Amino acid sequence: MPKSAQPWVATLVRTIFDQPDTDAVTAQFTRVLDMIGERFPDAAEHLDDAQKDILAFTAFPTELWRQIRSYNPQERLNKEIRRRTDVVGIFPNRAAIIRLVGAVLAEQTDEWTEGSRYMGLDILCKARLTPLAISQDTEPAEPAEIAA
């Protein structure tokens, strides 16, 4: 699609995630697909192929939808890594950048462990208790045999 149409399409796709329940999300996805398909059939086909992945968040309780569909924590972490690597500029070798990024990730893990949670434990427990729909065409995997 042309670059000039990308903001319009992105705005339409974002409306899918702003719906209050699963039925509304599915209906909005269909409307968005139809609207995009009128002008950009290739993009609509791509979205249709990715429908299962795009709507995967609806399998969880609605209280978790915002956190599941958001990339904010990941984007903040990437921005911090980028900021720290930009300060160094040129690294002498690959091991040096791995040490720096590893230190940033370890620091972030400590903050996440000790600080406030992005998803509360009560909501995570509720999500764990929510049964997920399993498609009928997939069979449960057999446990792997342990070689003696």
N, C-alpha and C positions, 0 to 999 in steps of 0.2 A: 504494500500500500504506500501511497505517497507520504512523505514526511509531514506534509501539511495536514493530513488526516489522522495522524497518530494521536494527538491530544483528544480528538473527538472519540476515537475508538477506546482509548484508555479511560475516558470519563464514562463511557457506556459500560465497559467491563467492571469498573468500580461499583456501579449501581447494583451489580449482582450481589456483592458482599454486604450491602446495606439493608438487606431484607430481614424481617423479623423471625421468619421460620423457614423450615425446609421447603415447604410447598411454594412459598413466595420466592425463594431463591431459585428453584427449578423453573418456575414460570418466568421470572425475570431473565434467566439465562436463555430461555427459548425466545423471548422478545428481542433480546440483544443480538442473538444469533441471526434472527430474521432481518433486523435493521442493518447489521453489518453485511449480511449476505446479499442485500440489494445492491450495494456499491462495491463490495470487495469479497467476491465469492471464495477466493483462495484463503483469505483470513478467516472467513466463517467456517470453512472446512477444517482449518487448523484448530480453531476453538472447539469445534464439534468433536474432533478426535481427542482433544484434551479434556473433555467434559468431566470424565471420571476423576481426574486429578484436580481440576479446578474446584469441583464441588465436594471434595473429600472432607472438608471441614464440617460439613453438615451432619456427619456421622457422630459428632460429639455434642455434648450439651451446649445450648446456646450461650451460656455464661463464658465458655471458652473460645467462642468463635473469633472474637477480636484478637486474642493472643495468638491463636493458631494461624490466622491468615496474615498476621503482621510480621514484617521482617525488621521491625525497629531494633530489637536487641542485636541482631546480627549486623545490621547496618552501623550501629554505634560501635560495635567491636571492630568492624572493618575500617571505620573512620579512624579509630584510635591506633590501629596497626599502621595505617597509611601515614598518620601524623608522625608517629615515632620513626618510621623508616625514612620519611622525608627529611627529618632532622639529621639523620646520619648521612644521607645522600648516597655515597658509593660504599658498598660493603667489600671488604677484602676477599671474602670467599663465601661459599654457600653456607658453611657451618655458622658463620657470624650472623647471618640473617635468621637462620633457624633458631639460634640462641635468643636473639632479640624477640622474635615473634613468640617463641615458647615462653619467655618471661612475661610478655604481655598477656598471653592466654592463661598462665598460672595466676597472675595477678587478678585477672577477671574471674577465674574460678573461685579464688578466695573471696572476692567481693560478693559473688552470687551465693556462696555458701554461708557467709556471715550476715549479709545484708538482707534487704527485703526481697521477697520472691516475686517473680514476674507472674507466676500462677500460684494462687494460694493452695495449700495442702487440701483444704476441704473441697475445692473445685476439682483438683486432680483425683481425689478419691472418688468423687461422683463420676468423673469421666471413666475411671477404671471400672466402675460398676455398670456403665452403660454398655449393653450388648451391641456389638458391631454386626452389621448384616454381612453374611458370607454368601458369595454367589454359589449357586447350585452346581455350576459346571466345574468347580475346583474341589478336589478331594483333599482331606487333611494329609499332611506329609507324614510319611512313616518315620519313626525314630531311627536314627542311624545306628547300625550295629557296631559294637566296639570290637576291634580286632584284638585277639588275645596274644 
